[in-house]
Amino acid sequence: MSGQLRVLFVDDEPRVLEGIERMLFDVADGWEIHLAEDGDAALGLLAQQEFAVVISDMRMPGMDGAALLEQVRHLHPATVRVILSGQTDERSARRALRVAHRFLSKPCSGANIVEVLRRAERMNSVIASPSLRAAIASVDQLPTPAATYYELTALLADEGASIQAIMALVRRDPALTAKVLQIANSAMFARGAAATADLQGAVLVLGTRLLSSLALAEGAFSHAGRGASAPALAAMQARALRAAHAAWRLAHGSEDREAAFSGALLAEVGRLLLVGTETEREVRDMDEVHPSVGAYLLSIWGLPDQVVDAVATHRRANLIPDQGAWVSAVVHTCMAIAHGESPDARLVRCYCLDLSRLDQGDA
Amino acid sequence: MTDDLEARIAHLEAELVARGRTISALSERVEGTFRGGASAFAVFEQNALLERLVAERTRELQAKHNELTRALDELRQAQAQLVQAQKLEAIGALAAGIAHEINTSTQYVSDNVSFLRRAFDIVLPVVAAARGAVAGEGQDALRAALQHPRMDYVLRQIPRSLEQSDDGLTRIAKIVGALKEFAHPNSSQRELLNLHQLVQSTVTVARGEWKYLAEVEVVAEPDLPPVLGLRYELSQVLLNMIVNAVHAIADRCHDEGAPKGRITIGIARGPAESVVLQVSDTGTGIAPEHRSRIFDPFFTTKPVGRGTGQGLAIAYDIIVNRHHGTITVDSEVGVGTTFSIHLPSSLRGESTP
């Protein structure tokens, strides 16, 4: 059953616009596809109606994609912003990464474009409530994840990526490097071995999916750093690491281990982004609101559905069914422990979570 | 490094001239002495001395000549390397534009194909049902197939989508084909060249550069004689000219806020069986004080990072030295610039390369 979704595609090559419109002709009944051939036309359309998503080419005469999305960010903060680029020199790519939620390269398969739109559609229903919409719109701008996260994701998607290239990327971000080394050295991974200052070893130990999540978390924390008080931020970081650590142990042997780790690490990203904003003062129940905000953001940033769902439900056990949501169950359990609370008994029972693993030394 | 070599060559040439003068002076002395009527022995002595001197000077001259030849060879090698590096630099700068063109075309061709598969899932059942109806199976299946809610849309879009996909594939083939002029490594084989085609390929490859800034028009006379020349070198020259024209127009657009500029490339028969190639732009124009220096190596008025200033010097070398042609410029500040290249056609006997 399709929901409502209003989407705007912007490209200076009319054949691209026609091709995309045709490609989407039978995908979803409730989707409204609008087309614009330049930035000014796009802004004109955006001023008339609310759009859920804008997908723009980068190279256009006059206002390029980055300049357009910069304006969209300012004028329509709740609209998801995506770049669909034909080829971009490095400098332009950096500008684009600062203002876009997703960065796609041409030729982009119809399936990928549909995936982006489906996620937006799904999240649209999540933020149906006005208080939530207000919460998201009140964040200064819908933040874009750290450029490192994007580049890392793109690099990791390329199967030929060398460990050197990955390391070079991590090294460029000192906060991330420190975090990678810290976690690799923590009891979670070190197994009593000597502490390593070797980034390559750390990267190999953590694996690529964890690396992406760490990059995202770093980006979110540095963004929040502007509005949060230092103790509050430190408390959140400590909680995130404790929960992630617990999830890693609890999920030992499961193929969804990394999803569980990521979900726990990023569970409070919504709170991070609301901290210090107007909404934090106004919203009576931050605990109610921030999981959905976090889930929304992670979804448009392209994280796996399991992680998104886990974040959305991590404070509401009653939203998690008895089966089929293993990652959500693990994340809920570990976040409870990180808050110093008892895990939900039903979840522990239904998903056979072995809590004794958490007491053991190194798993 | 080239500066050094040039300095050395200049120095050697000066020394040769000096040696030449020495020899003239010695010859005059010989003449003078002989006419002066000195004794036979004195003359003999003088001659012997002079012969020795001449022999020495000759040896020195020979050595200087060898040095000069070596220096010239080094210079030629350095220039060949620079041509190669410049070619890669020019193409490298175009790579993003070329990739963009190809990726964009691929995007809509793929999207159209994706549409067409589903469109035919709607249309082909109509054909099957029609066959059935003709075979006497009744019209119910046909009526049902025809009533698909998106039938009208699909029927309208199928021809457009095929036409646009055709366009896209043609574009891709054109760019890839044009790149062949530039992809081959430095070959010194002369060929009979169709200049019109060479110009078209270069314009295609450079499209990413001029697309937003200028209109480009190629005007070629029919039945042009072929030119015997070096394909990759001449493409290089053309590419440089076009990129320079685009930059000049961009500068003018930036200064004056003017709309798109114009680049006109003309190919015509010239005097004495030559072919004349003209590249005109409506850019900033070249200031009179710079005009005499534009073909100098490393001369550039562009900011750092925008080219090495080698383009026109290399163009000059390629046209004048390696093709025995001429290259001249006509320009007016605030109006534009025209480069004129004369190339001897192959119909005139080709002198040694």
Interface residues (C-beta under 8 A of the other chain):
Chain A: E13 R15 V16 E18 G19 I20 R22 M23 F25 D26 R59 P61 G86 Q87 T88 D89 S105 K106 P107 C108 S109 G110
Chain B: A96 G97 A99 H100 E101 N103 T104 T106 Q107 Y108 V109 S110 D111 N112 S114 F115 R118 R150 Y153 V154 Q157 R160 S161 Q164 D167 G168 Y212
